[in-house]
Amino acid sequence: MRILPIITAPLVLAACNAVAEPEMQPAPSADVAGTMFVANKRGASLSRIDLATGEETHRADTCENPHELTISPDEAFVMVACYSGRTLEVYSTADLAPRGEVSLGEDARVHSALWLEGGRVIAGAEGRGSLYIVGLTMTDGRMPPVMSQQEIGGGGPPFPPGPHLIAVDPGGRYAFGTIIPNGDVVRYDLENGSESASRRIGEQIEAVAISPDGESLWVSSNVDSLAYRLDPLTLEVQAEVRTGAVPIRLAMHPSGDWVVSSNYGSGDLTVIDTATNEVARTIPVSGSEDAVQVTLVFSEDGSRLYAAETATDTIAEVDFASGEVLRRLPTGPGGDGLAVID
């Protein structure tokens, strides 16, 4: 895999109908520190961005169609889920040097993974109808050749649809996956290695987020533009909240006081007060579906939101308190999956 240091040449944006061209040279921010990682799904690459300057410092070639990212607990490594294949790729957060690869079952189509404490990675195999638990301990900065794998669900071909996005409760006992074609949410018991509950919630259930205390699970419907609060144990719906159009992602504030939907269809964010289960406010971003706004993440301290505008190869940086779009950070082609470390 090829590592490309970024000099300072400006990146060229793809044209996009009805979307104002973003500012191409983001101003440095004296009060922002940290690093962002972006999976560029059209560019088959991974970007590293210095948030203080807004500049891309490194870019690495990856598998085709990289999607969700997850950071190792010690923040030394970033993992890429390979949606058009069967692998998870690991890179150094310092310089994007490749550090190893995990191969899952045939046709896994891994869209998302989460790297947990204790040397575990939870990965959704959407193409196999299953969830993987991978034992993973990095040694001297590299992945050892022998790792444990356990597959929950699946079966044999033809495989049913599997989890597209996943969340794990704070204790690491349960994982939750969204099955888009069925509108289902599935709970996986990671201790027993089994599917412990499943419930149909609505049409095209994709986004998922869980509260820091593990007491509430949130999912959303791309068709109905609704966010649902679920009981994590029974998966029963406790509340329904109207969002903007096509709430394709949900991000939980570190405090648990708000959950925010990234609205692909309306180019904005819906902020939901988790104490009242009501909309607190709407934050305009691009204001258009043409930006293809998808992935949404908070900074570790909850002061900033980052929304991937996949069509314009930019990441909108939003001040959460004011709702102001502060900068647009250039990425590689089709920037989508995001991860941030402070």
C-alpha positions in Angstrom: 0.0 0.0 0.0 1.3 3.4 -0.9 1.7 6.3 1.6 1.5 9.8 0.1 2.7 12.7 2.2 0.6 15.8 1.4 2.6 18.8 0.4 0.3 21.9 0.3 -1.3 21.7 -3.1 -4.9 22.5 -3.0 -7.4 19.7 -3.8 -9.9 20.1 -6.6 -13.5 19.7 -5.7 -16.0 17.8 -7.9 -18.8 19.9 -9.3 -22.2 19.5 -7.6 -25.5 21.0 -8.6 -27.0 23.6 -6.4 -24.3 23.4 -3.7 -22.1 26.5 -3.1 -18.5 25.8 -3.7 -16.8 25.3 -0.3 -13.8 27.5 0.7 -10.8 25.5 -0.4 -8.2 26.9 2.0 -9.6 26.5 5.6 -8.3 29.0 8.0 -6.2 27.6 10.9 -8.1 27.4 14.2 -6.2 28.4 17.3 -8.7 26.8 19.7 -9.0 23.4 17.9 -6.5 20.6 18.3 -6.5 17.0 17.3 -6.6 14.8 14.2 -9.3 13.6 11.8 -9.2 10.5 9.7 -11.4 10.3 6.6 -12.2 7.2 4.5 -12.4 8.4 0.8 -14.7 5.8 -0.7 -14.4 7.0 -4.3 -10.7 7.5 -4.0 -9.9 4.1 -2.3 -7.8 6.0 0.3 -7.5 7.2 3.9 -6.7 10.8 4.8 -5.1 12.2 7.9 -6.1 15.9 8.6 -4.5 18.2 11.2 -7.5 20.0 12.8 -5.5 22.9 14.0 -4.4 23.9 10.4 -7.2 22.1 8.5 -4.6 20.6 6.2 -4.3 17.0 5.0 -0.9 15.7 6.2 -0.9 12.2 4.8 -2.9 10.0 2.5 -2.7 6.2 2.1 -4.1 3.9 -0.5 -6.6 1.4 0.9 -9.0 -1.3 -0.2 -11.7 -0.4 -2.7 -14.7 1.4 -1.3 -13.5 2.1 2.3 -16.3 3.1 4.7 -16.5 3.3 8.5 -13.4 3.9 10.6 -12.6 3.0 14.2 -9.7 4.0 16.4 -7.8 1.6 18.7 -8.3 2.3 22.5 -4.8 3.6 22.8 -5.3 5.8 19.7 -2.2 4.4 18.0 -4.1 2.8 15.1 -7.1 3.4 12.8 -9.0 0.6 11.2 -10.8 0.8 7.8 -13.8 -1.4 7.0 -13.7 -2.6 3.4 -17.2 -2.5 2.1 -16.6 -4.0 -1.3 -14.5 -6.8 0.1 -13.9 -8.9 3.2 -11.1 -7.2 5.1 -10.4 -4.8 7.9 -7.2 -2.8 7.3 -5.1 -1.2 10.1 -2.9 1.9 9.8 -0.8 3.9 12.2 -2.5 7.1 13.3 0.8 8.9 13.3 1.7 8.5 9.6 -0.9 6.1 8.1 1.7 3.4 7.6 0.0 0.0 7.1 0.1 -2.2 10.1 -1.9 -5.3 9.2 -5.1 -6.8 7.8 -7.9 -9.0 9.1 -9.7 -11.3 6.6 -13.2 -12.3 7.4 -15.5 -14.8 5.5 -16.2 -14.7 1.8 -18.6 -12.0 0.7 -18.4 -10.3 4.2 -18.8 -6.8 2.8 -17.7 -5.1 6.0 -19.3 -1.7 6.3 -18.6 -0.9 9.9 -16.4 -2.1 12.8 -15.7 -1.0 16.4 -12.4 -1.5 18.2 -13.1 -2.2 21.9 -11.0 -2.3 25.0 -9.6 -5.7 25.9 -8.3 -6.6 22.4 -11.7 -7.1 20.7 -13.0 -5.8 17.4 -16.7 -6.1 16.5 -17.4 -6.1 12.7 -20.6 -6.3 10.8 -20.5 -8.7 7.8 -23.4 -7.3 5.8 -22.9 -9.7 2.9 -23.0 -12.7 5.2 -25.8 -11.8 7.5 -23.5 -12.0 10.5 -21.4 -10.3 13.1 -17.8 -11.1 13.8 -15.9 -10.9 17.1 -12.2 -10.7 16.4 -9.5 -11.0 19.0 -6.8 -8.5 18.1 -3.7 -7.5 20.0 -1.1 -5.3 18.3 2.5 -6.3 19.1 5.4 -3.9 18.5 3.1 -1.8 16.4 2.0 -4.6 14.1 -0.7 -7.2 13.9 0.4 -10.7 14.8 -0.5 -13.5 12.2 -2.7 -15.5 14.5 -6.0 -14.0 15.8 -9.3 -15.4 17.1 -12.5 -15.0 15.1 -16.1 -15.9 16.1 -19.0 -15.4 13.7 -22.5 -14.9 15.0 -25.4 -15.6 12.6 -25.1 -16.0 8.9 -25.3 -19.7 7.9 -24.7 -20.6 4.3 -25.5 -19.1 0.9 -27.7 -17.5 0.0 -26.9 -15.3 3.0 -29.5 -13.0 4.5 -28.8 -9.3 4.8 -26.5 -8.5 7.7 -25.8 -5.4 9.9 -24.9 -2.2 8.1 -24.0 -0.1 11.1 -23.3 -1.3 14.6 -23.2 0.1 18.2 -21.9 -1.5 21.3 -23.1 -0.9 24.9 -20.6 0.7 27.3 -20.0 -2.5 29.2 -19.2 -4.4 26.0 -21.8 -7.1 26.5 -24.2 -6.4 23.7 -23.8 -5.2 20.1 -26.7 -3.7 18.1 -26.9 -3.9 14.3 -29.3 -2.3 11.7 -30.5 -4.5 8.9 -31.5 -1.9 6.2 -33.7 -4.0 3.8 -35.7 -5.5 6.6 -36.0 -2.4 8.8 -34.8 -4.6 11.7 -32.6 -4.0 14.8 -30.7 -7.0 16.1 -29.1 -7.4 19.5 -26.1 -9.7 19.7 -24.9 -11.1 23.0 -21.2 -10.9 22.7 -20.6 -12.9 25.8 -22.6 -15.9 24.6 -22.0 -15.4 20.9 -25.6 -15.4 19.9 -28.4 -13.2 18.5 -30.4 -12.5 21.5 -33.2 -10.3 20.2 -34.6 -8.8 16.9 -37.4 -6.4 16.2 -38.7 -4.7 13.0 -38.8 -1.0 13.7 -39.6 0.7 10.4 -38.5 1.3 6.8 -34.8 1.3 5.9 -33.5 1.5 9.5 -29.8 2.4 9.1 -28.4 4.8 11.7 -27.7 3.7 15.2 -26.3 5.2 18.4 -26.3 4.3 22.1 -26.2 6.6 25.1 -23.0 6.6 27.3 -24.9 5.0 30.2 -26.3 2.3 27.9 -29.9 3.0 28.9 -31.2 4.2 25.5 -30.6 3.0 22.0 -31.4 5.3 19.0 -32.0 4.3 15.4 -33.6 6.1 12.5 -35.6 5.5 9.3 -34.4 6.9 6.0 -37.9 6.5 4.5 -40.0 8.0 7.3 -37.5 10.6 8.5 -38.0 9.5 12.1 -35.6 8.8 15.0 -36.7 6.1 17.4 -35.6 5.7 21.0 -35.5 2.0 21.9 -35.2 0.1 25.1 -31.8 -1.7 24.6 -33.0 -4.9 26.3 -36.5 -5.4 24.7 -35.9 -3.2 21.6 -39.4 -1.7 22.2 -40.0 1.8 20.9 -40.1 4.3 23.7 -40.3 7.5 21.6 -40.5 8.7 18.0 -39.0 12.0 16.9 -39.4 13.7 13.6 -36.1 14.6 11.9 -35.0 16.3 8.7 -35.2 14.3 5.5 -33.3 11.0 5.3 -31.6 10.8 8.8 -28.8 8.5 7.5 -26.5 8.8 10.6 -26.9 9.5 14.3 -24.2 10.8 16.6 -24.5 10.8 20.4 -23.1 13.8 22.3 -20.4 12.6 24.8 -22.6 13.8 27.7 -25.6 11.8 26.5 -27.8 14.9 26.6 -28.3 15.1 22.9 -28.4 12.8 19.9 -28.0 14.4 16.5 -29.2 13.1 13.1 -27.3 13.8 9.9 -30.0 14.5 7.3 -28.9 13.5 3.8 -32.1 14.7 2.2 -32.2 18.2 3.7 -28.5 18.9 4.2 -28.9 19.8 7.9 -28.7 18.3 11.4 -31.6 17.6 13.9 -30.6 18.0 17.5 -32.7 15.9 19.9 -32.9 16.5 23.6 -32.6 13.0 25.1 -34.3 14.1 28.4 -37.5 15.1 26.7 -37.2 13.2 23.4 -38.0 16.4 21.5 -36.2 18.4 18.8 -34.2 21.1 20.4 -33.1 22.8 17.2 -32.1 22.3 13.6 -28.6 23.2 12.3 -28.3 24.1 8.6 -25.2 22.8 6.9 -25.3 22.8 3.1 -29.2 22.9 3.0 -29.2 20.6 0.0 -29.3 16.8 -0.7 -26.7 17.5 -3.5 -23.9 17.7 -0.9 -24.6 14.0 0.0 -24.1 14.6 3.7 -23.6 11.3 5.4 -21.3 10.5 8.3 -21.4 12.6 11.5 -19.1 12.5 14.5 -18.5 14.7 17.6 -15.1 15.8 18.8 -14.1 14.0 22.0 -15.1 17.0 24.1 -18.4 17.5 22.3 -17.7 21.1 21.2 -17.5 20.4 17.5 -19.5 18.3 15.0 -18.0 17.0 11.8 -20.3 16.2 8.9 -19.0 14.4 5.7 -20.2 16.1 2.5 -19.4 13.2 0.2 -20.3 14.8 -3.1 -18.1 17.9 -2.6 -15.1 16.1 -1.0 -15.4 18.2 2.1 -16.0 17.9 5.9 -18.2 20.6 7.5 -16.9 21.6 10.9 -19.8 22.8 13.1 -19.6 24.6 16.4 -22.2 22.7 18.4 -23.1 25.5 20.8 -23.8 28.1 18.1 -24.6 25.9 15.2 -22.2 27.9 13.0 -20.4 26.1 10.2 -16.8 27.2 11.0 -14.8 25.6 8.1 -15.0 23.1 5.3 -12.0 20.8 5.3 -10.9 19.3 2.0 -10.6 15.5 1.8 -9.9 12.9 -0.9 -12.6 11.8 -3.4 -15.8 10.8 -1.7 -14.8 11.4 1.9 -17.3 9.5 4.1 -16.2 7.5 7.1 -14.8 9.7 9.9 -12.9 9.3 13.1 -11.5 12.1 15.4 -9.0 12.0 18.2 -8.2 15.0 20.3 
